[in-house]
Amino acid sequence: MTNRFEIDGEEVLDGEVKPFGNSAHVTVPKRWRGADVKVVRTSEPTEQVEE
């Protein structure tokens, strides 16, 4: 089941979540520093991770 969200914003970036130590991250442009952002997962994870 997919949910639909409507978000007012300035710019959209498509990216991939990558491993980062014991966590994961998404890289955004340096010019976004200090900005408020929202992250929406649009697919099921391809890796199974033990928490």
Number of C-alpha atoms within 10 A of each C-alpha: 2 6 5 5 6 5 7 5 9 6 7 6 10 7 10 11 12 11 10 9 7 7 10 10 12 13 10 12 7 7 7 10 9 7 6 7 11 6 7 6 8 9 7 6 9 6 6 6 8 4 5
